[in-house]
Amino acid sequence: MRNAHGSRWRNRWKGIKRNWELYLLISPVLAFFILFEYVPMYGVQIAFKNFFVTKGIWGSPWVGLEQFERFFESFYFWRLLGNTLFIGLYQIAAGFPVPILLALMLHEVGHKRFKQGIQTILYAPHFLSTVVVVGLLLIFLSPQYGLVNHVLTLMGWQPIAFLTQPEWFKSVYVLSGVWQQMGWNSIIYLAALAAIDPHLHEAAQVDGASRLRRIWHINLPGLRPTIVILLILNMGTVLGVGFEKIYLMQNSLNMQASDVIATHVYRSGIIGAEYGFSAAIGLFNSVVNFAVLVTVNAIARKAGETSLW
C-alpha cells in the first residue's frame, strides 16, 4: 500500500514538473481564492461567539447557537427571508430567459455591421456602475420630473412614486437589473451557438425546415447544457441578493419591501457593531444557498446528463 501511495505521488509530481508553465499560469487565481475566499473562513467561528474586538476571536466566549436563535426568533426574520427569496426568484424568472432569447435573435442577424452595432448598444449598460444606474432610475422615475411619469401623465394616468412605494420596489430593482445585464449575459449563449455544427442547419434547410423549426430543434438543444449549468449556478445564489444597489435604492418608505438579508447584515455588523450576530446571519445565508445549489444540481443530474458534478 505504501509503495502504491508513493508511486501515485511520484506520478503527480512528474505531471506537475512536466506542465509547470500551466500551474504557474493558474497560480494567481489559486492565490486569490485562497487569500480572499478560504482564509477568511477562519473568522466564521465568531458566529458562534459573543465576539468582542478587544478580546479577539480566541478570547471571545462561546455562545453556541444563541446568535442564530436570536435571528430566527426576531420579528423581522420572515420579512428579511421573504424579501430576499422573492427578489432572488424574481430575478431568475425575469432575467434568466431574456439573454437566451436575445442570443437566439442576435444569432439570426445576417448583417455583420448591424449585428455588431446592436451588440455594442446592448453590452454598454453592463459597464455602468451601480451608482450611475441608481442615479438614472432616480432621474427617469422621479414623480415630478421623470420621463416615465411625464409619459404616464400624457396618457391620462397619475404620476407614480416608483422608488417610495413598496409595491413597486421589487419590479424596479429586478427589471433595471435585467436591462443592465441582459446583453452581457447573452455572450456565453452566443459562444455556445457559434459552436453548433452549421451542417445541421444546412441539412435541416434541405429538408425544408423553417427558421423557427431550426431554432427549436437545433439551436435550443445545442444550448441546453449551457442553460442547465447557468440555471444551477443562478439557483445557488437565490439568497445572494446584492447589497449595493438595494442599499442605494432603499429609503424609509420602501423599507418594507427593500429590507433584505444583505442590508440587515450591514446595519447589524457595520453600523451596530454586532459582529457575531451579523456573521451568524451571513453564515445562515451561505448555508441555505449551498443547500439549494446541491439540491438543484442533484435534480439536474437525475433529470439529464448535465450537472456541475
C-alpha positions in Angstrom: 0.0 0.0 0.0 2.8 2.4 0.9 4.6 1.7 -2.4 1.4 2.3 -4.4 0.7 5.5 -2.5 4.3 6.7 -3.0 4.0 5.8 -6.7 0.9 7.9 -7.1 2.6 10.9 -5.5 5.7 10.5 -7.7 3.5 10.4 -10.8 1.7 13.6 -9.7 5.0 15.4 -9.1 6.2 14.3 -12.5 3.0 15.7 -14.1 3.4 19.0 -12.2 7.1 19.3 -13.4 6.1 18.4 -16.9 3.3 21.1 -17.0 4.8 23.7 -14.7 4.0 26.5 -17.0 0.3 25.8 -16.7 0.5 25.6 -12.9 2.4 28.9 -12.9 -0.3 30.4 -15.1 -3.1 29.3 -12.7 -1.2 30.2 -9.5 -2.5 33.8 -9.3 -6.1 32.6 -9.4 -5.4 29.9 -6.8 -3.7 32.5 -4.6 -6.7 34.9 -5.0 -9.2 32.3 -3.9 -7.0 31.0 -1.0 -6.4 34.5 0.4 -9.8 36.1 -0.1 -12.2 33.1 0.0 -10.7 30.3 2.1 -8.6 32.2 4.7 -11.5 34.5 5.8 -13.5 31.3 6.6 -11.4 31.2 9.8 -13.5 34.1 11.1 -16.8 32.2 10.6 -16.4 30.9 14.2 -17.4 34.3 15.5 -21.0 33.4 14.5 -20.9 31.0 17.5 -19.2 33.5 19.9 -20.1 36.7 21.7 -17.4 38.5 19.8 -15.5 41.4 21.4 -12.9 43.3 19.3 -10.8 43.9 22.3 -10.7 40.2 23.2 -10.2 38.9 19.7 -11.6 35.7 18.2 -9.9 33.4 20.6 -10.6 35.4 23.7 -14.3 35.9 23.0 -16.7 33.4 24.8 -18.6 30.7 23.0 -22.4 31.1 22.9 -23.2 28.2 20.6 -26.3 28.7 18.5 -27.5 31.7 20.5 -26.9 34.2 17.7 -28.9 32.0 15.2 -31.8 31.6 17.7 -31.9 35.3 18.2 -32.1 35.9 14.4 -34.8 33.1 13.9 -36.9 34.4 16.7 -36.7 38.1 15.7 -39.8 39.8 14.4 -38.1 40.8 11.1 -36.8 37.3 10.2 -39.7 36.4 7.9 -39.7 39.8 6.3 -36.0 39.5 5.5 -36.2 35.9 4.3 -39.4 36.7 2.2 -38.0 39.8 0.6 -34.6 38.1 -0.2 -36.2 34.9 -1.6 -38.8 36.8 -3.6 -36.3 39.1 -5.2 -33.9 36.2 -5.9 -36.6 34.1 -7.6 -38.0 37.2 -9.4 -34.5 37.9 -10.8 -34.2 34.3 -12.1 -37.8 34.2 -13.6 -37.5 37.6 -15.3 -33.8 37.8 -16.0 -32.7 34.2 -16.9 -34.7 33.7 -20.1 -34.0 37.1 -21.6 -30.3 36.6 -22.5 -31.3 33.3 -24.1 -33.9 34.9 -26.3 -31.6 37.8 -27.1 -28.7 35.4 -28.1 -31.1 33.5 -30.4 -32.3 36.7 -32.1 -28.7 38.1 -32.5 -27.5 34.8 -33.9 -30.1 35.0 -36.7 -29.0 38.6 -37.7 -27.1 38.3 -41.0 -25.8 41.8 -41.5 -22.5 41.9 -39.7 -22.1 45.6 -39.0 -25.8 45.9 -37.9 -25.3 43.0 -35.5 -22.1 44.5 -34.1 -23.8 47.8 -33.5 -26.7 46.2 -31.7 -24.3 44.2 -29.6 -22.4 47.3 -28.6 -25.6 49.0 -27.5 -26.8 46.0 -25.5 -23.4 45.4 -23.8 -22.9 49.1 -22.8 -25.2 49.1 -19.7 -23.1 46.4 -18.1 -20.2 48.8 -17.8 -22.2 51.4 -15.9 -21.5 51.5 -12.2 -24.3 50.7 -9.8 -24.3 54.3 -8.6 -24.9 55.6 -12.1 -27.7 53.1 -12.7 -29.5 54.1 -9.5 -28.9 57.8 -10.4 -30.6 57.1 -13.8 -33.5 55.5 -12.0 -33.9 58.5 -9.7 -34.0 60.8 -12.7 -36.3 58.8 -15.0 -38.7 57.7 -12.3 -39.0 61.0 -10.4 -42.7 61.8 -9.8 -42.2 65.5 -10.7 -39.6 65.5 -13.4 -39.1 61.9 -14.5 -39.7 61.0 -18.2 -41.7 57.9 -17.3 -44.2 59.9 -15.2 -44.4 62.5 -17.9 -45.5 59.8 -20.4 -48.0 58.4 -17.8 -49.4 61.9 -17.4 -49.8 62.4 -21.1 -51.7 59.1 -21.2 -54.1 60.3 -18.6 -52.7 58.4 -15.6 -51.5 59.8 -12.3 -47.7 60.0 -11.5 -46.3 57.1 -9.6 -43.6 57.4 -6.9 -41.9 54.2 -8.0 -39.0 54.4 -5.6 -41.0 55.2 -2.5 -43.9 52.8 -2.9 -43.1 49.3 -1.6 -45.2 47.5 -4.2 -43.1 48.9 -7.0 -39.6 48.4 -5.5 -39.0 44.8 -6.4 -40.1 45.3 -10.0 -37.9 48.4 -10.5 -34.9 46.6 -8.9 -35.3 43.4 -10.9 -36.2 44.9 -14.3 -33.5 47.5 -14.2 -31.0 44.7 -13.5 -32.4 42.8 -16.5 -31.8 45.8 -18.7 -28.3 46.3 -17.4 -27.1 42.7 -17.7 -29.1 41.0 -20.5 -26.6 42.0 -23.3 -23.6 40.9 -21.3 -25.1 37.7 -20.1 -26.0 36.7 -23.7 -22.4 36.5 -24.7 -21.9 33.0 -23.3 -25.0 31.8 -25.2 -23.8 33.4 -28.4 -20.5 31.5 -27.9 -22.4 28.2 -27.4 -24.5 28.9 -30.6 -21.3 29.5 -32.6 -20.1 26.1 -31.6 -23.1 24.3 -33.1 -22.2 22.5 -36.3 -23.5 24.6 -39.3 -24.0 21.4 -41.3 -27.0 20.6 -39.1 -28.7 23.8 -40.3 -27.8 23.1 -43.9 -29.3 19.6 -43.6 -32.4 21.0 -42.0 -32.8 23.6 -44.7 -32.5 20.9 -47.4 -35.3 19.0 -45.6 -37.5 22.2 -45.7 -37.3 23.2 -42.1 -38.2 26.9 -41.4 -36.0 29.2 -39.3 -38.2 28.8 -36.2 -38.1 25.0 -36.6 -34.3 25.1 -36.8 -34.1 27.3 -33.8 -36.3 24.9 -31.8 -34.8 21.6 -32.9 -31.1 22.6 -33.4 -30.2 25.8 -31.5 -32.1 25.2 -28.3 -30.9 21.6 -27.9 -27.4 22.9 -28.5 -27.8 25.5 -25.7 -29.3 23.0 -23.3 -26.1 22.1 -21.4 -25.1 25.8 -21.0 -28.6 26.7 -19.9 -28.7 23.9 -17.3 -25.3 24.8 -15.8 -26.1 28.5 -15.6 -29.5 27.8 -14.1 -27.9 25.7 -11.4 -25.4 28.4 -10.6 -28.1 31.1 -10.5 -30.3 28.9 -8.2 -27.2 28.6 -5.9 -27.3 32.3 -5.3 -31.0 32.7 -4.9 -30.5 34.3 -1.5 -27.4 36.1 -2.6 -29.2 39.3 -3.5 -26.6 42.1 -4.0 -26.2 44.7 -1.3 -25.0 47.9 -3.1 -27.9 48.5 -5.5 -30.6 47.7 -2.9 -28.9 49.9 -0.3 -28.7 52.8 -2.7 -32.4 52.4 -3.7 -33.5 51.9 -0.1 -35.3 54.5 2.0 -37.6 54.6 5.0 -40.8 54.5 2.8 -39.9 51.3 0.9 -38.2 49.5 3.7 -41.0 47.0 4.0 -40.1 45.6 0.5 -36.4 46.5 0.3 -35.0 45.2 3.6 -33.1 42.0 2.7 -30.5 39.9 4.5 -27.6 41.7 3.0 -28.7 45.2 4.1 -29.6 43.8 7.6 -26.1 42.3 7.9 -24.7 45.7 7.0 -26.8 47.5 9.6 -26.1 44.9 12.3 -22.4 44.3 11.6 -21.0 47.6 10.4 -23.4 50.2 11.9 -24.4 48.3 15.0 -21.0 46.6 15.6 -22.7 43.3 16.3 -20.1 41.3 14.5 -21.1 37.8 15.9 -24.8 38.3 15.1 -24.1 39.6 11.6 -21.7 36.7 11.0 -24.4 34.2 12.0 -26.9 35.8 9.6 -24.3 35.7 6.8 -23.5 32.1 7.6 -27.2 31.1 7.5 -27.5 32.8 4.1 -24.5 30.9 2.7 -25.6 27.5 4.1 -29.1 27.9 2.5 -27.5 28.9 -0.8 -25.2 25.9 -0.7 -28.2 23.6 0.1 -30.2 24.9 -2.8 -27.2 24.5 -5.1 -26.7 20.9 -4.1 -30.4 20.1 -4.4 -30.8 21.7 -7.8 -27.6 20.0 -9.1 -29.0 16.6 -7.9 -32.3 17.2 -9.6 -30.5 18.2 -12.9 -28.3 15.2 -12.7 -31.3 12.9 -12.3 -33.3 14.7 -15.0 -30.5 14.7 -17.6 -26.8 14.2 -18.2 -25.7 17.8 -17.4 -24.8 18.9 -13.9 -21.9 20.6 -12.1 -20.7 17.4 -10.5 
